[in-house]
Amino acid sequence: MEPYSRHGKLVRDRIPQIIRENGAEPVTYIADRKEYRGRLREKLGEEVAEFLEADEDSAPEELADVLEVVRALATDLGVDADQLEKLREAKAAARGGFADRIIWTGNR
């Protein structure tokens, strides 16, 4: 994947409007599908890193940002929220979730 971060960054849809409301004029362009997918993958990494660095108070908001990017990636892949949830449920049914806090250290 080509790194794009040196040439701007993917921002939420309302950010240009918010910038204008604050008296500046944003310079933007619309990414093509290939660039958009790459930018979403980069954004996922950024948001996960922010979540990992967050304290308990800001962690839920950072996790919501991760979820927003995950949903955008799913949509880009042609998977809606219901389909994504069904995939998650099927995997959880087959392999379990993480609620039991099990740590695997290897086999004997």
ROMARTOR-181407 format. One line per 4 residues: number of its first residue (from 1); their letters; for each residue x, y, z of N, C-alpha, C. Coordinates in nm, 3 decimals, padded with zeros to 5 digits. Atoms other than C-alpha are relative to their C-alpha. Example, Ala and Ser with C-alpha at 12.3 -4.5 7.8 and 13.67 -1.06 7.14 Angstrom:
BEGIN
1	as	00.089 -00.119 00.000 01.230 -00.450 00.780 00.090 00.120 00.000  -00.082 -00.119 -00.006 01.367 -00.106 00.714 -00.077 00.109 00.073
END
This chain:
BEGIN
1	mepy	00.084 -00.118 00.000 00.000 00.000 00.000 00.089 00.125 00.000  -00.076 -00.125 00.009 00.135 00.340 -00.098 -00.039 00.093 00.115  00.035 -00.094 -00.107 00.161 00.581 00.196 -00.040 00.135 -00.060  00.051 -00.126 00.052 -00.042 00.894 00.129 00.020 00.116 00.097
5	srhg	00.008 -00.100 -00.106 00.005 01.083 00.455 00.079 00.128 -00.030  -00.076 -00.123 00.028 00.260 01.328 00.313 -00.076 00.093 -00.095  00.079 -00.078 00.096 -00.006 01.454 00.068 -00.140 00.026 00.053  00.131 -00.023 -00.059 -00.290 01.545 00.304 -00.049 -00.123 00.073
9	klvr	00.056 00.114 -00.072 -00.518 01.315 00.496 -00.150 -00.006 -00.019  00.144 00.022 00.005 -00.865 01.170 00.485 -00.063 00.062 00.125  00.069 -00.062 -00.113 -01.100 01.375 00.702 -00.149 -00.030 -00.009  00.144 00.019 -00.004 -01.460 01.344 00.809 -00.068 00.099 -00.095
13	drip	00.071 -00.074 00.104 -01.717 01.481 00.562 -00.029 00.146 00.035  00.036 -00.136 -00.038 -01.805 01.793 00.761 00.119 00.089 00.034  -00.118 -00.079 -00.037 -01.447 01.906 00.830 00.019 00.123 -00.089  -00.015 -00.122 00.081 -01.426 02.143 00.528 -00.100 00.109 00.041
17	qiir	00.102 -00.096 -00.044 -01.752 02.310 00.639 00.040 00.063 00.134  -00.041 -00.051 -00.131 -01.623 02.345 00.995 00.118 00.097 -00.016  -00.114 -00.090 00.026 -01.297 02.499 00.865 -00.051 00.134 -00.054  00.057 -00.123 00.056 -01.500 02.751 00.660 -00.069 00.082 00.108
21	enga	00.070 -00.070 -00.107 -01.714 02.835 00.963 00.099 00.069 00.095  -00.103 -00.060 -00.084 -01.389 02.914 01.147 00.085 00.102 -00.076  -00.063 -00.110 00.071 -01.286 03.164 00.879 00.112 -00.035 -00.095  -00.106 00.040 00.093 -01.041 02.964 00.668 -00.063 -00.068 -00.122
25	epvt	00.047 00.069 00.120 -01.073 02.814 00.320 00.082 -00.128 -00.020  -00.074 00.126 00.013 -00.979 02.443 00.305 00.033 -00.031 -00.145  -00.038 00.050 00.131 -00.794 02.299 00.007 -00.022 -00.150 00.004  00.037 00.142 -00.003 -00.943 01.958 -00.070 -00.014 -00.054 -00.142
29	yiad	00.039 00.067 00.124 -01.004 01.706 -00.346 -00.066 -00.131 00.038  00.069 00.127 -00.024 -01.209 01.388 -00.377 00.089 -00.114 -00.051  -00.085 00.115 00.035 -01.005 01.066 -00.375 -00.075 -00.095 -00.093  00.062 00.108 00.078 -01.068 00.800 -00.636 -00.014 -00.121 00.091
33	rkey	00.031 00.116 -00.084 -01.178 00.459 -00.509 00.125 -00.067 00.056  -00.123 00.067 -00.045 -00.827 00.310 -00.490 00.067 00.082 00.110  -00.062 -00.084 -00.102 -00.686 00.606 -00.300 -00.085 00.001 00.127  00.091 -00.002 -00.114 -00.993 00.619 -00.075 00.019 -00.123 00.089
37	rgrl	-00.019 00.123 -00.077 -00.948 00.255 00.028 00.134 00.003 00.073  -00.130 -00.011 -00.065 -00.579 00.314 00.099 -00.001 00.099 00.114  00.009 -00.103 -00.105 -00.656 00.629 00.295 -00.080 -00.051 00.119  00.077 00.057 -00.111 -00.920 00.444 00.499 00.086 -00.096 00.083
41	rekl	-00.088 00.093 -00.073 -00.665 00.176 00.588 00.100 00.077 00.086  -00.090 -00.085 -00.079 -00.419 00.445 00.697 -00.074 00.061 00.119  00.079 -00.064 -00.105 -00.692 00.619 00.895 -00.032 -00.100 00.111  00.025 00.102 -00.101 -00.775 00.293 01.071 00.121 -00.015 00.092
45	geev	-00.121 00.007 -00.081 -00.414 00.266 01.184 00.016 00.120 00.092  -00.009 -00.121 -00.082 -00.417 00.627 01.305 -00.098 -00.005 00.117  00.102 00.001 -00.105 -00.740 00.583 01.497 00.027 -00.107 00.105  -00.036 00.105 -00.096 -00.627 00.256 01.655 00.113 00.049 00.089
49	aefl	-00.112 -00.053 -00.079 -00.302 00.424 01.764 -00.051 00.102 00.102  00.056 -00.098 -00.094 -00.501 00.710 01.920 -00.077 -00.069 00.112  00.071 00.076 -00.103 -00.723 00.461 02.101 00.098 -00.064 00.099  -00.097 00.067 -00.085 -00.421 00.271 02.233 00.070 00.097 00.095
53	eade	-00.065 -00.101 -00.082 -00.274 00.595 02.370 -00.097 00.073 00.093  00.101 -00.074 -00.075 -00.601 00.720 02.520 -00.010 -00.046 00.145  00.029 00.037 -00.138 -00.678 00.732 02.889 -00.145 -00.051 00.007  00.134 00.059 -00.012 -00.998 00.576 03.025 -00.111 00.098 -00.034
57	dsap	00.104 -00.099 00.028 -01.192 00.902 02.989 -00.020 00.022 -00.150  00.012 -00.027 00.143 -01.114 00.956 02.620 -00.006 -00.127 -00.085  00.000 00.126 00.076 -01.096 00.586 02.518 -00.133 -00.027 -00.071  00.124 00.028 00.073 -01.470 00.552 02.437 -00.016 00.084 -00.127
61	eela	00.009 -00.086 00.117 -01.458 00.850 02.199 00.096 -00.047 -00.109  -00.098 00.050 00.098 -01.144 00.715 02.031 -00.048 -00.132 -00.061  00.054 00.127 00.051 -01.308 00.372 02.000 -00.113 00.026 -00.099  00.106 -00.037 00.094 -01.607 00.538 01.832 00.061 00.043 -00.134
65	dvle	-00.069 -00.037 00.124 -01.362 00.686 01.577 00.045 -00.124 -00.075  -00.040 00.126 00.064 -01.225 00.337 01.510 -00.121 -00.064 -00.067  00.122 00.061 00.055 -01.579 00.209 01.458 -00.047 00.074 -00.125  00.040 -00.078 00.117 -01.656 00.493 01.215 00.083 -00.040 -00.123
69	vvra	-00.087 00.040 00.111 -01.356 00.396 01.001 -00.029 -00.143 -00.042  00.034 00.139 00.032 -01.442 00.025 01.022 -00.128 -00.005 -00.084  00.125 -00.003 00.078 -01.794 00.100 00.899 00.022 00.054 -00.140  -00.029 -00.054 00.133 -01.659 00.311 00.612 00.073 -00.104 -00.085
73	latd	-00.071 00.106 00.073 -01.421 00.030 00.515 -00.096 -00.110 -00.044  00.097 00.103 00.034 -01.704 -00.223 00.526 -00.087 00.045 -00.117  00.082 -00.054 00.108 -01.921 -00.001 00.306 00.079 -00.001 -00.131  -00.084 -00.001 00.119 -01.632 00.039 00.062 00.017 -00.140 -00.058
77	lgvd	-00.011 00.140 00.043 -01.606 -00.341 00.048 -00.135 -00.060 -00.040  00.132 00.048 00.039 -01.979 -00.369 -00.023 -00.073 -00.074 00.110  00.060 00.069 -00.114 -02.071 -00.490 00.325 -00.071 00.103 00.087  00.070 -00.097 -00.084 -02.343 -00.305 00.515 00.013 -00.040 00.148
81	adql	-00.016 00.021 -00.145 -02.363 -00.279 00.895 -00.063 -00.131 00.046  00.066 00.126 -00.038 -02.608 -00.571 00.923 00.083 -00.121 -00.042  -00.084 00.110 00.047 -02.388 -00.798 00.712 00.125 -00.012 00.086  -00.120 00.002 -00.083 -02.083 -00.699 00.914 -00.030 -00.061 00.137
85	eklr	00.040 00.056 -00.129 -02.265 -00.779 01.237 -00.024 -00.150 -00.011  00.022 00.144 00.020 -02.373 -01.118 01.098 00.132 -00.075 -00.012  -00.133 00.062 00.010 -02.011 -01.195 01.007 00.065 -00.009 00.137  -00.055 -00.001 -00.135 -01.904 -01.095 01.358 -00.066 -00.106 00.086
89	eaka	00.074 00.099 -00.078 -02.177 -01.309 01.514 00.039 -00.143 -00.037  -00.039 00.134 00.044 -02.085 -01.612 01.303 00.138 -00.037 00.052  -00.135 00.026 -00.049 -01.720 -01.582 01.398 -00.002 -00.023 00.151  00.012 00.016 -00.145 -01.813 -01.541 01.765 -00.063 -00.134 00.035
93	aarg	00.064 00.130 -00.025 -02.039 -01.848 01.748 00.098 -00.114 -00.023  -00.094 00.107 00.034 -01.764 -02.057 01.590 00.123 -00.001 00.090  -00.128 -00.009 -00.071 -01.463 -01.931 01.788 -00.009 00.067 00.136  00.019 -00.070 -00.126 -01.606 -01.733 02.079 00.035 00.147 -00.015
97	gfad	-00.033 -00.143 -00.005 -01.561 -01.371 02.178 00.124 00.020 00.086  -00.114 -00.030 -00.087 -01.320 -01.213 02.425 -00.041 00.026 00.144  00.054 -00.032 -00.132 -01.541 -01.179 02.734 00.064 -00.079 00.113  -00.057 00.084 -00.106 -01.372 -01.462 02.926 00.144 00.035 00.036
101	riiw	-00.135 -00.052 -00.029 -01.033 -01.281 02.919 00.108 -00.109 -00.002  -00.094 00.113 00.009 -00.845 -01.600 02.821 00.129 00.045 -00.068  -00.132 -00.027 00.059 -00.472 -01.560 02.755 00.064 -00.135 -00.033  -00.063 00.125 00.044 -00.310 -01.840 02.552 00.151 00.018 00.005
105	tgnr	-00.145 -00.009 -00.010 00.054 -01.909 02.625 00.073 -00.110 -00.077  -00.063 00.106 00.079 00.116 -02.203 02.392 -00.064 -00.135 00.030  00.050 00.137 -00.019 00.063 -02.581 02.387 00.106 -00.084 00.070  -00.093 00.095 -00.063 00.220 -02.868 02.582 00.028 -00.115 -00.091
END
